[in-house]
């Protein structure tokens, strides 16, 4: 069993989730149960799935949860794009969030590939 808090990819994903919460506080109240909820859910799903995978037995199970986390990262990427297009996210925040998301996706991809060579 791994300690998820020691994984750099989890640390980055956790930071992204915190940033998403900060940024969505300024969204219109009409989006509270729409885009805010979707964006927060997808962003928190990334570190949550990494953590859950760490608690599973075996690299195959862990790899599956990392793949799910990567899917959540892509979903988050879309929600951030939509929020930017709707002018809820400023361009500089959009660029930074997008950079963070793509770094996380790359890290997850490399992690999954390394686990696949062990299986």
C-alpha positions as CSV (number, residue, x, y, z in Angstrom):
1,X,0.0,0.0,0.0
2,X,1.3,3.4,-1.0
3,X,1.0,6.7,0.9
4,X,-0.8,8.9,-1.7
5,X,0.3,12.1,0.1
6,X,3.9,11.4,-0.9
7,X,3.1,11.1,-4.6
8,X,4.0,14.3,-6.5
9,X,1.1,13.7,-9.0
10,X,-1.3,13.6,-6.0
11,X,0.2,16.8,-4.5
12,X,-0.2,18.6,-7.8
13,X,-3.8,17.3,-8.3
14,X,-4.6,18.4,-4.7
15,X,-3.3,21.8,-5.4
16,X,-5.3,22.0,-8.6
17,X,-8.5,21.1,-6.7
18,X,-7.8,23.8,-4.2
19,X,-7.2,26.3,-7.0
20,X,-10.5,25.3,-8.7
21,X,-12.4,25.9,-5.4
22,X,-10.8,29.3,-5.1
23,X,-11.6,30.4,-8.6
24,X,-15.2,29.1,-8.6
25,X,-16.0,31.2,-5.6
26,X,-16.4,34.1,-8.0
27,X,-18.7,32.4,-10.5
28,X,-22.3,33.6,-10.7
29,X,-24.7,32.1,-8.2
30,X,-26.8,30.8,-11.1
31,X,-23.9,28.3,-11.7
32,X,-23.8,27.0,-8.2
33,X,-25.5,23.7,-9.1
34,X,-24.3,23.7,-12.7
35,X,-20.7,24.5,-13.8
36,X,-19.4,25.2,-10.3
37,X,-20.6,21.8,-9.1
38,X,-19.3,20.0,-12.2
39,X,-15.9,21.7,-12.1
40,X,-15.4,21.0,-8.4
41,X,-16.5,17.4,-8.7
42,X,-14.2,16.6,-11.7
43,X,-11.2,18.5,-10.1
44,X,-11.6,16.7,-6.7
45,X,-12.0,13.4,-8.5
46,X,-8.4,13.5,-9.7
47,X,-6.6,13.4,-6.3
48,X,-9.4,11.2,-4.9
49,X,-8.9,8.5,-7.5
50,X,-5.2,8.6,-7.0
51,X,-5.7,8.2,-3.3
52,X,-8.1,5.4,-3.7
53,X,-5.8,3.6,-6.1
54,X,-3.0,3.8,-3.5
55,X,-5.3,1.9,-1.1
56,X,-5.8,-1.0,-3.5
57,X,-3.8,-4.1,-3.8
58,X,-1.6,-4.5,-6.8
59,X,-0.3,-2.4,-9.6
60,X,-3.1,-3.4,-12.0
61,X,-5.8,-1.9,-9.7
62,X,-3.7,1.1,-9.0
63,X,-3.2,1.7,-12.7
64,X,-6.9,1.5,-13.3
65,X,-7.6,4.3,-10.8
66,X,-4.8,6.4,-12.3
67,X,-6.5,6.0,-15.7
68,X,-9.8,7.1,-14.1
69,X,-8.0,10.2,-12.6
70,X,-6.7,11.0,-16.1
71,X,-10.2,11.0,-17.4
72,X,-11.3,13.3,-14.7
73,X,-8.4,15.6,-15.5
74,X,-9.6,15.8,-19.1
75,X,-13.1,16.5,-17.9
76,X,-11.8,19.3,-15.7
77,X,-9.8,20.6,-18.7
78,X,-13.1,21.0,-20.6
79,X,-15.0,22.6,-17.7
80,X,-12.2,25.1,-17.3
81,X,-12.3,25.9,-21.1
82,X,-16.1,26.4,-20.9
83,X,-15.8,28.6,-17.8
84,X,-13.2,30.7,-19.7
85,X,-15.4,30.9,-22.8
86,X,-18.2,32.1,-20.6
87,X,-15.9,34.8,-19.1
88,X,-16.1,33.3,-15.6
89,X,-12.3,32.6,-15.6
90,X,-9.8,35.2,-16.5
91,X,-7.3,34.4,-19.2
92,X,-4.3,34.3,-16.9
93,X,-6.1,31.9,-14.5
94,X,-7.2,29.8,-17.5
95,X,-3.6,29.5,-18.8
96,X,-2.3,28.5,-15.4
97,X,-5.1,26.0,-14.7
98,X,-4.6,24.5,-18.2
99,X,-0.9,24.2,-17.6
100,X,-1.5,22.4,-14.2
101,X,-4.0,20.0,-15.8
102,X,-1.7,19.1,-18.6
103,X,1.2,18.5,-16.3
104,X,-1.0,16.2,-14.2
105,X,-2.2,14.3,-17.3
106,X,1.4,13.8,-18.4
107,X,2.4,12.6,-15.0
108,X,-0.5,10.2,-14.8
109,X,0.3,8.8,-18.3
110,X,3.9,8.2,-17.4
111,X,2.9,6.5,-14.1
112,X,0.4,4.2,-15.9
113,X,3.1,3.3,-18.5
114,X,5.6,2.5,-15.8
115,X,3.1,0.3,-13.9
116,X,2.3,-1.5,-17.2
117,X,5.9,-2.6,-17.6
118,X,5.8,-4.1,-14.1
119,X,2.6,-6.1,-14.6
